[in-house]
C-alpha cells in the first residue's frame, strides 16, 4: 500500500474528537466493561448468563472500535489535502463518468464527513483506478463481478464542509 492510499485527511477538530473517543474507550469504558463481566461471572453458570454474554459481545465491539481508531489516527494527516491541480488524490471530491453515468463522490474516509455524499476508499477498485489520474483522463478497473468498467475523470476538487 502506498503512502498516498493509506493517508486519511482529518481536520484538527476531527482528530481531537477521535483521539478523545479513543482515550475514553481505552480508559473508563474499558474499565466499566471489565467490571460488568466480573459481576456477571459472579452470578454463576455462564452458559445461560445473558448479562455475561451481552457484556462480552459489547467488549468485542469496543475492542474492534479501539483498533479501528488506532489505525485511523496512525495514518491521519491533519490539515487539508493538497490544492486542486487537476490530479485525483485522497480528500478530493471527484466527478467522473463511470460506465456512462455521472457520479460525484469523495475519495477518502467517512470519518468526519458531513452532508450527503458518497465516499469511496482510495483502496477500492474505483478509488485505486482513479488515484493519481488527471482531469480529462480515462481509465478502467475490473468490478467484483468481473466486468471492465471505464471511468472518465471530469473534475477533482478538495473536499470542503
C-alpha positions in Angstrom: 0.0 0.0 0.0 1.5 3.3 -1.0 1.7 6.3 1.3 -0.9 8.1 -0.7 -3.6 5.4 -0.4 -3.2 5.0 3.3 -3.4 8.6 4.3 -6.6 9.8 5.9 -7.1 13.6 5.9 -8.7 15.0 9.1 -9.3 18.5 10.4 -7.8 19.3 13.8 -11.3 19.1 15.2 -11.9 15.7 13.8 -8.5 14.4 15.0 -9.1 15.8 18.5 -12.6 14.2 18.7 -11.4 10.8 17.5 -8.4 11.0 20.0 -10.8 11.8 22.8 -13.1 8.9 21.8 -10.1 6.5 21.8 -8.9 7.6 25.2 -12.5 7.2 26.6 -12.7 3.7 25.1 -9.2 2.7 26.4 -9.7 4.0 29.9 -13.1 4.5 31.6 -15.2 2.5 29.1 -12.8 -0.5 29.1 -12.7 -0.5 32.9 -16.6 -0.4 33.0 -17.0 -3.3 30.7 -14.5 -5.4 32.7 -16.5 -4.7 35.9 -19.7 -5.8 34.1 -18.1 -9.0 33.0 -16.7 -9.7 36.5 -20.1 -9.0 38.1 -21.8 -11.4 35.6 -19.2 -14.1 36.3 -20.0 -13.9 40.0 -23.6 -14.8 39.2 -22.6 -18.3 38.4 -23.4 -20.5 35.3 -22.0 -18.7 32.3 -23.8 -20.8 29.7 -27.2 -19.2 30.5 -26.0 -15.9 31.8 -27.4 -13.3 29.3 -25.7 -10.4 31.1 -22.3 -12.1 30.7 -22.7 -12.8 27.0 -24.0 -9.3 26.3 -21.1 -7.7 28.1 -18.6 -10.0 26.2 -20.2 -9.0 22.9 -20.0 -5.3 23.8 -16.4 -5.8 24.8 -15.6 -7.3 21.4 -17.3 -4.4 19.6 -15.5 -1.9 21.8 -12.1 -3.5 21.2 -12.7 -3.5 17.4 -13.5 0.2 17.6 -10.3 0.8 19.5 -8.3 -1.0 16.8 -10.1 1.0 14.1 -9.4 4.3 15.7 -5.8 3.4 16.4 -5.2 2.6 12.7 -7.1 5.6 11.5 -5.2 8.0 13.8 -1.8 6.4 12.9 -2.2 7.2 9.3 -4.0 10.5 9.7 -2.7 13.7 8.2 -4.0 16.9 9.9 -4.9 19.7 7.6 -6.3 19.9 4.1 -5.3 17.8 1.2 -3.2 19.4 -1.4 -4.6 22.1 -3.6 -6.6 21.2 -6.6 -4.2 20.8 -9.5 -6.4 18.5 -11.5 -4.9 15.3 -10.0 -7.1 12.9 -8.1 -5.9 12.4 -4.5 -7.4 11.3 -1.2 -9.6 14.1 0.2 -10.8 15.2 -3.2 -14.4 15.4 -4.4 -14.4 13.7 -7.8 -16.9 14.0 -10.6 -16.5 11.1 -13.0 -18.3 9.4 -15.8 -18.5 5.8 -14.5 -19.8 3.3 -17.1 -21.8 6.1 -18.8 -23.3 7.5 -15.5 -22.0 10.7 -13.9 -21.1 10.3 -10.3 -19.8 12.7 -7.7 -18.1 11.3 -4.6 -15.4 11.9 -2.1 -12.2 9.8 -2.4 -11.2 9.2 1.2 -12.7 8.3 4.6 -16.2 8.7 6.1 -14.8 9.9 9.3 -15.9 13.5 9.9 -17.9 13.8 6.7 -21.0 15.9 6.9 -23.6 16.1 4.2 -24.9 13.6 1.7 -22.0 12.5 -0.5 -20.9 9.0 -1.4 -17.4 8.1 -0.2 -15.1 5.7 -1.9 -11.9 4.4 -0.3 -8.7 5.0 -2.3 -8.2 1.2 -1.8 -11.5 0.3 -3.5 -11.4 -0.8 -7.1 -12.7 2.6 -8.3 -10.6 4.5 -6.0 -7.4 2.7 -7.0 -8.2 3.2 -10.7 -8.6 7.0 -10.4 -6.0 7.7 -7.8 -3.3 9.9 -9.4 -5.3 10.4 -12.6 -5.7 13.9 -14.0 -8.9 15.6 -15.0 -9.8 14.5 -18.5 -8.1 11.1 -18.3 -9.8 7.8 -19.0 -9.0 4.7 -17.1 -10.7 1.4 -16.2 -11.0 -1.2 -13.4 -12.4 -4.6 -13.0 -15.6 -4.8 -10.9 -16.1 -7.6 -8.4 -18.4 -9.3 -11.0 -15.6 -9.4 -13.5 -16.8 -6.6 -15.8 -14.4 -4.0 -17.0 -15.7 -0.5 -16.0 -14.5 2.6 -17.9 -14.1 5.8 -15.9 -13.5 9.3 -17.3 -12.4 11.9 -14.6 -14.3 15.1 -15.2 -13.3 17.1 -12.1 -11.4 16.9 -8.8 -11.5 19.5 -6.1 -10.6 19.4 -2.3 -13.5 18.4 0.0 -15.0 21.4 1.8 -17.5 21.1 4.6 
